[in-house]
Amino acid sequence: MKKVYTAILFVFVAAMLIGCSEDDSSYDPSDGGTDLDTDTDACDDVVCDDPPDPECNDDQLLTYTGEASCSDGVCNYSYGVIDCENGCALDNTNTAVCIDACFNVVCDDHPDNECLFYEAFTNLKTYTDEPGVCQWTQDGEAYCEYSFAEIDCPSDCIVVEDGDDYCVE
């Protein structure tokens, strides 16, 4: 019987020695024998090239740059802070912005074409199809500016009340 116990003990010890050695740092007997992967970093396969959109933090606008560091698999982007005098909010495109007179102003209602009468000639002011750009006065009033072109009227320009003026050929 002593030889059987010795053989079982030998097989057990041999199995333990084959399964791990003293210099095997990835084996942790306290967790039931799972491998610890101590050579990999959680940031090895992480690419930090997609900074978050701007966001509001109370009355401040946080704008993120493309510069980032990775820690525990999470990208941490550098950001700038802009103090918003009139507050910070999401605009009509769902983008965080500082509030000003143009907040949520949409410039898509072009003015009608209009006759321009000069001393020696008449032109027609026509507006392009491009959306306008919101501007504001020193008093804080918003208004829209639209791109336009002036066309020479060969003969005359007809003024139309509540509509587009036009040139007479």
C-alpha positions in Angstrom: 0.0 0.0 0.0 2.9 2.3 0.7 4.0 2.1 -3.0 0.5 3.1 -4.2 0.5 6.2 -2.0 4.0 7.1 -3.2 3.0 6.7 -6.8 -0.1 8.9 -6.4 2.0 11.5 -4.6 4.6 11.4 -7.3 2.0 11.9 -10.1 0.4 14.8 -8.2 3.7 16.5 -7.6 4.8 15.9 -11.2 1.5 17.4 -12.5 2.0 20.5 -10.3 5.6 20.9 -11.6 4.6 20.6 -15.2 1.6 23.0 -14.8 3.6 25.8 -13.4 7.1 26.8 -12.4 8.4 29.3 -9.9 9.2 31.8 -12.7 5.6 31.7 -14.2 4.3 35.1 -13.1 1.0 34.7 -14.9 -0.2 31.9 -12.5 -2.1 32.9 -9.4 -3.1 29.9 -7.2 -5.3 32.2 -5.0 -7.9 32.7 -7.8 -8.3 29.0 -8.6 -5.4 28.8 -11.1 -6.4 31.4 -13.7 -3.7 33.2 -15.7 -2.9 36.8 -14.8 -2.0 38.7 -18.0 0.5 41.1 -16.5 2.2 42.0 -19.8 -0.8 43.7 -21.4 -2.0 47.3 -20.9 -5.7 48.2 -21.2 -4.6 51.0 -23.5 -2.6 48.8 -26.0 -5.5 48.6 -28.5 -7.1 51.9 -27.7 -6.9 54.7 -30.3 -7.7 58.1 -28.9 -8.7 60.1 -32.1 -12.3 60.9 -31.5 -12.7 63.8 -29.0 -16.2 64.4 -27.6 -18.4 67.2 -28.9 -18.4 70.5 -27.0 -20.5 70.4 -23.8 -21.9 72.8 -21.3 -20.8 72.8 -17.6 -23.1 75.4 -16.0 -22.2 78.7 -17.7 -19.0 77.3 -19.3 -18.4 75.7 -22.6 -15.9 72.9 -22.7 -14.3 72.4 -26.1 -12.2 69.2 -26.5 -9.0 69.0 -28.5 -7.6 66.0 -30.4 -4.9 65.5 -27.8 -5.6 62.7 -25.4 -4.0 60.3 -23.0 -5.2 56.8 -22.2 -5.7 55.4 -18.7 -7.2 52.0 -17.9 -8.6 51.8 -21.4 -10.3 55.2 -21.3 -9.3 58.2 -23.4 -8.9 61.4 -21.5 -9.0 64.4 -23.9 -7.6 67.9 -23.2 -10.2 70.6 -23.3 -10.5 74.4 -23.2 -13.0 76.3 -21.0 -14.9 79.3 -22.3 -16.9 81.4 -19.8 -20.3 82.1 -21.4 -21.5 85.5 -20.4 -25.2 84.7 -21.1 -25.0 81.0 -20.3 -24.4 77.8 -22.2 -27.0 75.6 -24.0 -27.7 73.3 -26.9 -28.5 75.0 -30.1 -30.9 73.9 -32.8 -28.4 71.4 -34.2 -27.9 69.9 -30.7 -24.5 71.4 -30.3 -23.4 73.0 -27.0 -22.7 76.8 -27.6 -22.5 80.0 -25.6 -25.7 81.8 -25.8 -25.7 85.1 -27.6 -28.3 87.2 -29.6 -28.1 84.6 -32.5 -28.8 81.6 -30.3 -31.3 79.4 -32.2 -31.8 82.0 -34.9 -32.2 80.3 -38.3 -31.5 82.5 -41.3 -33.4 80.8 -44.1 -36.0 83.4 -45.0 -34.3 85.3 -47.9 -35.6 88.8 -48.6 -37.4 89.5 -51.9 -35.4 90.8 -54.8 -35.4 94.6 -54.8 -34.8 97.4 -57.3 -31.9 99.7 -56.6 -32.4 103.1 -58.3 -29.2 105.1 -58.9 -28.9 108.4 -60.7 -27.7 107.0 -64.0 -28.9 103.4 -63.9 -31.1 100.8 -62.2 -30.0 97.5 -60.7 -31.8 94.5 -59.3 -30.5 93.1 -56.0 -31.0 89.3 -56.0 -30.3 87.0 -53.1 -28.5 83.6 -53.4 -30.0 80.4 -52.2 -27.3 80.1 -49.5 -28.6 80.3 -45.9 -27.9 83.6 -44.2 -25.5 84.4 -41.4 -26.8 85.7 -38.1 -25.1 88.8 -36.8 -26.0 91.1 -33.9 -25.9 94.8 -33.2 -24.1 96.4 -30.3 -27.5 96.6 -28.7 -27.7 92.8 -28.8 -30.3 92.6 -31.5 -30.0 89.7 -33.9 -30.4 90.1 -37.7 -29.6 87.9 -40.7 -27.2 88.8 -43.5 -27.7 87.1 -46.9 -25.4 86.9 -49.9 -26.6 88.8 -52.9 -25.7 90.0 -56.4 -26.6 93.1 -58.3 -27.8 92.7 -61.9 -27.9 95.6 -64.3 -31.5 96.3 -65.5 -31.2 97.1 -69.2 -34.3 99.2 -69.3 -36.1 99.6 -66.0 -36.9 97.9 -62.7 -40.5 97.1 -61.6 -41.3 97.3 -57.8 -43.7 94.7 -56.7 -45.4 95.2 -53.3 -44.9 92.0 -51.1 -43.0 90.2 -53.8 -39.9 90.0 -55.9 -39.0 93.1 -57.9 -37.9 92.4 -61.5 -36.1 94.0 -64.4 -37.9 95.0 -67.6 -36.1 93.9 -70.7 
